[in-house]
Amino acid sequence: MTGADALVGSLADAGVDACFANPGTSEMHLVQALDREPRVRSVLCLFEGVATGAADGYARIACRPAMTLLHLGPGYANAAANVHNARKARSPMINVVGEHATHHRRFDAPLSSDIETLVRPTSKWIGSVEHPDQAGRLAIDALEASMMAPCGPVSLVLPADSAWIEGGARAPARPVPPTPQVPIQRVSANAEAVRGARKAVLYVDGAALWGEGPAVLARLAATGVRVVAPTFPARWTRGAGVFQPDRMYYFAELAVADLSGCDVMVLAGAPQPVGFFAYPGRPSVVLPEGCRTVELSTPAEDTLAALRALADALGAPDTGPVEAGALPDRPQGASSPATIGASIARHLPHDAIISDDAVTAGLPIFLATRGAARHDWLCLTGGAIGQGLPLAVGTAVAAPHRRTIALTGDGAAMYTLQALWTMARERLPVVTVVCANHSYRVLNIELARTGAGNPGPTAARMLSLDGPNLDWVKLAEGQGVEALRTDTAEGFDDAFARAVAMDRPVVIEVAT
């Protein structure tokens, strides 16, 4: 057994069943090992950022890691933006990074780099297989590290000779250590703080926002506590019949105003809220004056169990408020983010997954789908655009029985448009909605907020995507994906209704 066989086989034995790959020469023995392991679905991605974004989406829905296969340090560098997003999402992910053979590293060949330095900022654990007999054990170590709370990406470096030399052995899977529980004394202290507050806010992130978590949050909301989620959580179950927390405002001064009067903020699986960026004369910490924070749980602790205990301590009822659910009428006129949201709400299948990288168009669509059929909404956790299409690839692999909708801006989609090719090749029935405004609209907003004044011709040209406009019909069709374009609300409503009924990927370019 080679080191590559030991690595892949050990992960397969432990339940890892997907690999998103962009291999190179140094990874050919890993490719052969995957060829011999039918339990792992190997998905080729034409850019490394697609591979890691797909692994992130897979993990958010499957709640377990996929592996990626990346070519040396430059391959990881290409992948790093979506590993950053995955780290912020606390998504487990095993990035297997090929390396030159151990005896070849000292010659500084053209693709040589300091891989450990490259992976360190976005990896919670790093291992290197210096001999094939380490491959199986380190693979299981990597899996365990990625799954220990708080979950996150890990990096396992595999030199080419450690992959091809025989002498590897599979290592047995180990149970992941249980997530630490919150001491009852801390729960009691938080309950006392809430009871003594004039206006308490529960700021919650993590697993409490999806699955059965919202039902627990509804109990707490029934006691009078206001429940607020981060601006961009990793996964959010919402729609008709589901309790829906408020969402933290993106701009810091609006968030502070919205929280006005709050004197106690309970942090549940979340750090204190901070603004996305610093602005002259505006706060970094998003808390009103006089508000103190108390910590119920850290991201490394069992937040959902702590919230159940807090609800019991506060004497919360067994149930709480949920979204009644109401579908809008068929929109008319020119297309806009609001009309797009109305159509998505009208036709969204039950238990769908929405991957949101639509930037400025995302919020109106989010608001319009509040009463839609129950679904999971996946946000751009780390702010590095180019996540939406790869994330949709991963969710479609993880949950083929559920329909995935990818929302993206035309600028954001250009970062990782190669994901469309993977959707076509794997026949993933993803509906991609490209909100085309032919500009980096969010940057025009940000330019105004910095106080820099009206943009001159150079600045305006740096923030626009026209001259020429991007043609998403041709871009999609060139990668084997059916596509159409519309600029009316009625046209999009018809197109989206047809697309969600298809068994293949579809792109809809819609003017915003």
Secondary structure per residue as TSV (DSSP state, phi and psi in degrees):
chain	resnum	aa	ss	phi	psi
A	1	M	-	360.0	129.4
A	2	T	B	-79.8	167.8
A	3	G	H	-61.2	-37.9
A	4	A	H	-63.7	-42.9
A	5	D	H	-61.8	-40.1
A	6	A	H	-65.3	-41.4
A	7	L	H	-64.5	-52.8
A	8	V	H	-66.1	-43.6
A	9	G	H	-64.0	-39.4
A	10	S	H	-64.0	-42.6
A	11	L	H	-66.6	-39.8
A	12	A	H	-64.3	-41.8
A	13	D	H	-59.6	-32.0
A	14	A	T	-87.0	2.3
A	15	G	T	103.1	1.4
A	16	V	-	-74.3	120.3
A	17	D	-	-125.9	14.4
A	18	A	E	-145.0	140.8
A	19	C	E	-134.8	121.5
A	20	F	E	-102.2	117.2
A	21	A	E	-128.6	145.3
A	22	N	E	-139.4	80.5
A	23	P	-	-83.1	164.9
A	24	G	-	-134.4	-167.5
A	25	T	G	-57.0	-42.8
A	26	S	G	-70.3	-8.8
A	27	E	G	-108.1	11.2
A	28	M	H	-62.7	-31.6
A	29	H	H	-75.3	-27.5
A	30	L	H	-68.8	-38.4
A	31	V	H	-60.7	-43.1
A	32	Q	H	-64.0	-38.8
A	33	A	H	-64.0	-39.9
A	34	L	H	-65.1	-33.5
A	35	D	H	-63.0	-28.5
A	36	R	T	-93.4	1.5
A	37	E	-	-121.3	91.4
A	38	P	T	-70.5	-13.0
A	39	R	T	-76.7	-13.7
A	40	V	S	-106.1	121.3
A	41	R	E	-80.3	116.5
A	42	S	E	-97.6	124.1
A	43	V	E	-119.3	118.0
A	44	L	E	-80.1	132.6
A	45	C	-	-121.5	139.2
A	46	L	S	-88.6	5.8
A	47	F	S	-153.3	140.8
A	48	E	H	-63.6	-32.6
A	49	G	H	-65.7	-25.7
A	50	V	H	-70.6	-41.1
A	51	A	H	-61.8	-47.5
A	52	T	H	-73.7	-35.0
A	53	G	H	-64.0	-38.6
A	54	A	H	-65.6	-41.3
A	55	A	H	-63.3	-34.5
A	56	D	H	-63.8	-50.8
A	57	G	H	-59.8	-41.1
A	58	Y	H	-57.7	-47.7
A	59	A	H	-66.9	-36.8
A	60	R	H	-64.1	-29.7
A	61	I	H	-97.4	-42.0
A	62	A	H	-79.9	-19.5
A	63	C	S	62.0	31.1
A	64	R	S	-154.6	160.6
A	65	P	-	-82.6	149.7
A	66	A	-	-99.4	167.0
A	67	M	E	-104.0	152.8
A	68	T	E	-116.2	159.2
A	69	L	E	-126.2	114.0
A	70	L	E	-123.6	148.2
A	71	H	-	-95.1	98.3
A	72	L	H	58.0	-170.6
A	73	G	H	-61.8	-46.2
A	74	P	H	-59.3	-34.6
A	75	G	H	-63.8	-41.8
A	76	Y	H	-66.7	-37.6
A	77	A	H	-60.0	-41.0
A	78	N	H	-63.3	-30.5
A	79	A	H	-86.7	-12.8
A	80	A	H	-64.7	-33.5
A	81	A	H	-60.6	-43.4
A	82	N	H	-80.4	-18.3
A	83	V	H	-69.6	-38.5
A	84	H	H	-58.3	-47.1
A	85	N	H	-60.2	-39.8
A	86	A	H	-65.8	-37.5
A	87	R	H	-62.6	-42.6
A	88	K	H	-67.9	-29.6
A	89	A	H	-80.5	-9.6
A	90	R	T	57.7	45.8
A	91	S	-	-92.7	128.1
A	92	P	-	-69.3	138.8
A	93	M	E	-161.3	134.0
A	94	I	E	-110.4	103.3
A	95	N	E	-90.4	110.2
A	96	V	E	-93.3	115.1
A	97	V	E	-110.7	119.1
A	98	G	E	-66.6	155.0
A	99	E	E	-143.1	156.7
A	100	H	-	-57.4	153.1
A	101	A	-	-54.3	147.3
A	102	T	T	-57.1	-37.2
A	103	H	T	-78.0	-11.5
A	104	H	T	-97.3	-14.9
A	105	R	G	-62.8	-33.2
A	106	R	G	-71.5	-9.7
A	107	F	G	-90.5	-0.4
A	108	D	-	51.6	54.8
A	109	A	-	-62.7	163.9
A	110	P	T	-52.5	-34.8
A	111	L	T	-95.5	10.6
A	112	S	-	-68.9	143.3
A	113	S	-	-159.7	170.0
A	114	D	-	-88.9	87.2
A	115	I	H	-64.2	-40.8
A	116	E	H	-61.8	-37.4
A	117	T	H	-67.3	-37.5
A	118	L	H	-65.8	-40.2
A	119	V	H	-86.1	-18.4
A	120	R	G	-57.1	-45.0
A	121	P	G	-63.9	-22.6
A	122	T	G	-116.9	12.5
A	123	S	-	-121.3	131.8
A	124	K	S	-85.0	-10.2
A	125	W	-	-155.2	143.5
A	126	I	E	-134.4	133.7
A	127	G	E	-135.6	155.5
A	128	S	E	-136.6	127.6
A	129	V	-	-87.4	99.8
A	130	E	S	-88.4	-10.1
A	131	H	S	-152.4	144.1
A	132	P	G	-57.6	-27.4
A	133	D	G	-71.1	-7.1
A	134	Q	G	-92.9	-13.6
A	135	A	H	-62.3	-47.5
A	136	G	H	-64.5	-46.1
A	137	R	H	-63.3	-44.3
A	138	L	H	-68.5	-30.5
A	139	A	H	-62.6	-43.1
A	140	I	H	-69.9	-37.2
A	141	D	H	-59.5	-42.3
A	142	A	H	-64.1	-44.1
A	143	L	H	-60.6	-46.5
A	144	E	H	-62.1	-43.9
A	145	A	H	-63.2	-38.8
A	146	S	H	-67.9	-28.4
A	147	M	H	-94.5	-13.3
A	148	M	S	-72.8	134.8
A	149	A	S	-68.4	137.1
A	150	P	S	-76.2	136.0
A	151	C	-	-62.4	164.0
A	152	G	-	176.5	174.2
A	153	P	E	-71.6	145.4
A	154	V	E	-128.3	162.1
A	155	S	E	-127.0	127.4
A	156	L	E	-120.1	112.7
A	157	V	E	-90.3	130.6
A	158	L	E	-124.6	100.9
A	159	P	E	-61.0	148.7
A	160	A	H	-59.2	-39.2
A	161	D	H	-72.5	-30.6
A	162	S	H	-66.1	-23.4
A	163	A	H	-80.3	-39.8
A	164	W	H	-91.0	-23.4
A	165	I	S	-73.8	139.3
A	166	E	B	-75.5	162.0
A	167	G	-	120.9	2.1
A	168	G	-	-77.5	158.7
A	169	A	-	-146.0	138.1
A	170	R	-	-67.6	144.4
A	171	A	-	-106.7	143.3
A	172	P	-	-70.5	147.3
A	173	A	-	-67.5	151.3
A	174	R	-	-120.4	143.6
A	175	P	-	-64.9	139.3
A	176	V	-	-71.2	131.6
A	177	P	-	-54.9	141.1
A	178	P	-	-62.5	150.3
A	179	T	-	-68.1	131.9
A	180	P	-	-58.6	140.2
A	181	Q	-	-89.0	152.6
A	182	V	-	-79.9	131.1
A	183	P	-	-60.2	143.3
A	184	I	H	-62.8	-28.8
A	185	Q	H	-63.1	-36.5
A	186	R	H	-70.9	-38.7
A	187	V	H	-59.1	-45.5
A	188	S	H	-62.4	-40.9
A	189	A	H	-63.8	-38.7
A	190	N	H	-68.0	-40.1
A	191	A	H	-62.0	-40.3
A	192	E	H	-64.2	-40.5
A	193	A	H	-63.5	-40.2
A	194	V	H	-66.0	-44.1
A	195	R	H	-63.6	-31.5
A	196	G	T	-88.8	-0.7
A	197	A	-	-86.6	148.7
A	198	R	S	-74.0	-41.7
A	199	K	S	-147.3	101.2
A	200	A	E	-95.2	142.4
A	201	V	E	-124.1	131.6
A	202	L	E	-99.5	114.5
A	203	Y	E	-102.7	112.2
A	204	V	E	-128.1	142.0
A	205	D	-	-141.5	168.0
A	206	G	G	91.6	-150.4
A	207	A	G	-65.5	-16.5
A	208	A	G	-70.5	-11.6
A	209	L	G	-92.8	-5.0
A	210	W	S	-137.5	171.8
A	211	G	T	61.6	-125.9
A	212	E	T	-87.3	-4.2
A	213	G	H	-57.7	-45.5
A	214	P	H	-56.5	-28.9
A	215	A	H	-65.4	-36.1
A	216	V	H	-69.7	-41.3
A	217	L	H	-63.2	-34.7
A	218	A	H	-62.8	-38.7
A	219	R	H	-59.9	-43.9
A	220	L	H	-67.6	-39.0
A	221	A	H	-61.7	-32.1
A	222	A	T	-66.5	-17.6
A	223	T	T	-85.2	-5.2
A	224	G	T	103.7	-4.1
A	225	V	-	-74.4	133.7
A	226	R	E	-83.9	130.0
A	227	V	E	-105.4	126.8
A	228	V	E	-128.8	133.5
A	229	A	E	-100.4	159.8
A	230	P	-	-61.6	165.6
A	231	T	S	-61.8	-40.1
A	232	F	S	-133.2	75.4
A	233	P	-	-75.6	161.4
A	234	A	S	-68.6	-39.5
A	235	R	-	-151.5	137.3
A	236	W	E	-143.8	112.9
A	237	T	E	-84.0	126.9
A	238	R	E	-150.2	177.6
A	239	G	S	113.3	-171.6
A	240	A	T	-60.1	134.3
A	241	G	T	82.7	5.3
A	242	V	S	-120.8	137.3
A	243	F	-	-66.3	136.8
A	244	Q	-	-122.6	107.9
A	245	P	-	-62.9	162.4
A	246	D	E	-71.2	161.8
A	247	R	E	-114.5	131.5
A	248	M	-	-60.4	134.3
A	249	Y	-	-62.7	147.9
A	250	Y	S	-71.6	-45.9
A	251	F	S	-83.0	132.2
A	252	A	H	-59.7	-43.9
A	253	E	H	-67.1	-32.0
A	254	L	H	-70.3	-37.4
A	255	A	H	-64.2	-43.7
A	256	V	H	-62.1	-43.2
A	257	A	H	-64.1	-39.6
A	258	D	H	-64.9	-32.1
A	259	L	T	-89.6	6.9
A	260	S	T	-51.8	133.3
A	261	G	T	92.2	-14.8
A	262	C	-	-68.6	124.6
A	263	D	-	-110.4	-13.9
A	264	V	E	-138.6	126.9
A	265	M	E	-117.2	120.7
A	266	V	E	-90.7	123.4
A	267	L	E	-95.2	114.8
A	268	A	E	-119.4	100.5
A	269	G	S	69.8	17.2
A	270	A	S	-140.6	143.9
A	271	P	-	-75.5	172.9
A	272	Q	-	-61.5	143.9
A	273	P	-	-72.8	136.6
A	274	V	B	-131.4	157.6
A	275	G	-	-68.2	153.6
A	276	F	S	-63.6	-39.8
A	277	F	S	-136.9	162.7
A	278	A	-	-90.8	141.4
A	279	Y	-	-129.6	151.2
A	280	P	T	-57.7	125.1
A	281	G	T	75.2	10.0
A	282	R	-	-118.7	153.9
A	283	P	-	-74.7	154.1
A	284	S	S	-90.8	-44.8
A	285	V	B	-85.4	128.3
A	286	V	-	-92.7	73.1
A	287	L	-	-139.7	137.8
A	288	P	-	-70.2	158.2
A	289	E	T	-61.0	133.7
A	290	G	T	89.1	-0.4
A	291	C	-	-89.7	129.9
A	292	R	E	-107.5	153.5
A	293	T	E	-107.7	143.9
A	294	V	E	-127.5	139.9
A	295	E	E	-99.5	119.3
A	296	L	E	-84.2	-46.7
A	297	S	E	-152.9	152.0
A	298	T	-	-95.1	167.3
A	299	P	T	-61.3	-16.3
A	300	A	T	-89.7	1.8
A	301	E	S	-116.9	168.4
A	302	D	-	-79.7	89.3
A	303	T	H	-67.1	-40.5
A	304	L	H	-63.1	-42.8
A	305	A	H	-64.5	-38.2
A	306	A	H	-64.8	-38.3
A	307	L	H	-68.3	-37.5
A	308	R	H	-61.0	-44.1
A	309	A	H	-65.0	-38.4
A	310	L	H	-65.4	-41.8
A	311	A	H	-60.8	-41.8
A	312	D	H	-64.7	-42.1
A	313	A	H	-64.1	-30.7
A	314	L	T	-87.7	0.5
A	315	G	T	67.5	34.8
A	316	A	-	-67.8	148.1
A	317	P	-	-67.4	169.6
A	318	D	S	-71.3	-23.9
A	319	T	-	-133.9	168.6
A	320	G	-	-148.5	-170.1
A	321	P	-	-69.0	143.8
A	322	V	-	-132.9	162.2
A	323	E	-	-69.5	127.6
A	324	A	-	-67.2	-38.0
A	325	G	-	90.4	121.8
A	326	A	-	-155.1	130.0
A	327	L	-	-98.3	137.0
A	328	P	-	-74.2	164.1
A	329	D	-	-71.9	164.8
A	330	R	-	-61.0	122.5
A	331	P	-	-72.8	157.8
A	332	Q	-	-136.4	157.5
A	333	G	S	97.0	-157.3
A	334	A	B	-68.9	145.9
A	335	S	-	-71.7	149.7
A	336	S	-	-156.6	167.4
A	337	P	H	-55.7	-36.0
A	338	A	H	-67.3	-42.1
A	339	T	H	-70.7	-34.1
A	340	I	H	-61.2	-45.1
A	341	G	H	-62.0	-39.1
A	342	A	H	-62.4	-43.4
A	343	S	H	-67.3	-40.7
A	344	I	H	-62.5	-41.9
A	345	A	H	-61.0	-39.2
A	346	R	H	-65.8	-36.3
A	347	H	H	-115.3	4.8
A	348	L	-	-66.9	125.0
A	349	P	-	-68.2	153.2
A	350	H	T	-60.8	138.4
A	351	D	T	68.2	25.5
A	352	A	E	-71.2	166.9
A	353	I	E	-122.5	127.8
A	354	I	E	-113.1	120.9
A	355	S	E	-99.3	115.1
A	356	D	E	-106.2	109.8
A	357	D	E	-132.0	33.6
A	358	A	-	-87.2	-1.1
A	359	V	G	56.0	-117.7
A	360	T	G	-66.8	-26.2
A	361	A	G	-79.9	-14.9
A	362	G	H	-66.2	-42.2
A	363	L	H	-64.4	-48.1
A	364	P	H	-59.6	-35.7
A	365	I	H	-68.0	-41.0
A	366	F	H	-58.2	-47.3
A	367	L	H	-65.3	-38.2
A	368	A	H	-69.8	-23.6
A	369	T	T	-97.6	12.4
A	370	R	T	-56.5	-40.4
A	371	G	T	-100.6	15.3
A	372	A	S	-72.5	177.3
A	373	A	S	-57.4	150.9
A	374	R	S	-52.4	134.9
A	375	H	E	-157.4	168.5
A	376	D	E	-107.1	132.7
A	377	W	E	-111.2	123.7
A	378	L	E	-108.3	124.9
A	379	C	-	-100.7	166.2
A	380	L	-	-81.5	87.3
A	381	T	T	-66.3	-39.7
A	382	G	T	-101.0	0.8
A	383	G	-	78.7	-2.0
A	384	A	-	-88.2	102.4
A	385	I	S	-64.6	160.8
A	386	G	S	101.4	16.0
A	387	Q	-	-94.3	-29.6
A	388	G	H	-59.7	-49.5
A	389	L	H	-68.9	-46.8
A	390	P	H	-61.5	-40.0
A	391	L	H	-57.5	-40.3
A	392	A	H	-65.5	-35.5
A	393	V	H	-58.3	-47.6
A	394	G	H	-66.8	-40.1
A	395	T	H	-67.7	-35.6
A	396	A	H	-68.1	-32.6
A	397	V	H	-72.3	-40.5
A	398	A	H	-70.1	-34.2
A	399	A	-	-136.2	73.1
A	400	P	T	-64.5	-18.0
A	401	H	T	-83.6	-7.0
A	402	R	S	-109.7	150.2
A	403	R	-	-91.0	130.1
A	404	T	E	-103.3	134.2
A	405	I	E	-116.6	124.9
A	406	A	E	-104.5	118.6
A	407	L	E	-102.0	128.2
A	408	T	E	-148.7	150.9
A	409	G	E	-83.1	160.1
A	410	D	H	-66.3	-34.6
A	411	G	H	-69.8	-44.9
A	412	A	H	-63.0	-39.0
A	413	A	H	-65.9	-27.0
A	414	M	T	-67.2	-19.7
A	415	Y	T	-66.2	-35.8
A	416	T	S	-140.0	39.8
A	417	L	T	-63.9	-14.9
A	418	Q	T	-61.4	-17.5
A	419	A	H	-60.7	-27.3
A	420	L	H	-61.7	-38.8
A	421	W	H	-62.2	-42.3
A	422	T	H	-65.1	-39.8
A	423	M	H	-57.9	-43.7
A	424	A	H	-66.4	-46.0
A	425	R	H	-63.7	-40.9
A	426	E	H	-89.0	-0.6
A	427	R	T	52.8	53.1
A	428	L	-	-90.6	118.4
A	429	P	-	-78.1	63.5
A	430	V	E	-91.4	132.0
A	431	V	E	-96.6	112.8
A	432	T	E	-100.4	123.1
A	433	V	E	-108.3	111.8
A	434	V	E	-96.7	110.7
A	435	C	E	-84.6	104.7
A	436	A	E	-100.3	108.1
A	437	N	-	-115.4	1.2
A	438	H	S	59.3	34.9
A	439	S	B	-161.7	164.5
A	440	Y	-	-88.2	78.3
A	441	R	H	-60.5	-38.8
A	442	V	H	-62.2	-32.4
A	443	L	H	-73.8	-30.0
A	444	N	H	-63.9	-39.5
A	445	I	H	-64.8	-45.9
A	446	E	H	-64.8	-35.6
A	447	L	H	-61.1	-42.5
A	448	A	H	-65.8	-36.7
A	449	R	H	-72.1	-24.9
A	450	T	T	-75.2	-9.1
A	451	G	T	77.7	18.7
A	452	A	-	-77.6	-7.8
A	453	G	-	88.5	-178.0
A	454	N	S	-66.6	139.6
A	455	P	-	-70.9	138.8
A	456	G	-	-79.9	-175.3
A	457	P	H	-62.5	-36.8
A	458	T	H	-68.3	-46.8
A	459	A	H	-62.5	-42.7
A	460	A	H	-61.8	-39.8
A	461	R	H	-68.8	-31.2
A	462	M	H	-70.3	-20.8
A	463	L	T	-108.6	5.5
A	464	S	B	-111.3	154.5
A	465	L	-	-118.5	21.2
A	466	D	-	-97.9	174.8
A	467	G	S	64.4	56.6
A	468	P	S	-95.7	159.3
A	469	N	-	-72.1	147.2
A	470	L	-	-73.1	136.3
A	471	D	-	-107.3	96.5
A	472	W	H	-75.7	-19.1
A	473	V	H	-67.6	-48.2
A	474	K	H	-68.2	-40.1
A	475	L	H	-61.8	-40.8
A	476	A	H	-71.8	-47.3
A	477	E	H	-62.9	-31.0
A	478	G	T	-66.1	-17.2
A	479	Q	T	-110.8	13.5
A	480	G	T	87.8	17.1
A	481	V	-	-111.4	130.3
A	482	E	E	-63.3	141.1
A	483	A	E	-150.3	156.6
A	484	L	E	-150.5	167.7
A	485	R	E	-129.6	142.5
A	486	T	E	-147.8	153.2
A	487	D	-	-129.7	15.6
A	488	T	B	-121.5	152.9
A	489	A	H	-64.4	-41.6
A	490	E	H	-65.1	-40.8
A	491	G	H	-63.4	-41.1
A	492	F	H	-69.0	-39.3
A	493	D	H	-58.2	-44.5
A	494	D	H	-67.0	-44.3
A	495	A	H	-64.7	-42.3
A	496	F	H	-68.2	-40.0
A	497	A	H	-59.7	-41.3
A	498	R	H	-68.8	-41.9
A	499	A	H	-64.3	-41.3
A	500	V	T	-70.3	-13.3
A	501	A	T	-91.9	-5.2
A	502	M	-	-86.7	160.1
A	503	D	S	-106.0	25.3
A	504	R	S	-145.8	164.2
A	505	P	-	-70.1	144.8
A	506	V	E	-139.2	140.3
A	507	V	E	-113.0	131.9
A	508	I	E	-118.6	113.8
A	509	E	E	-88.9	124.0
A	510	V	E	-130.8	132.9
A	511	A	E	-70.1	135.3
A	512	T	-	-129.6	360.0
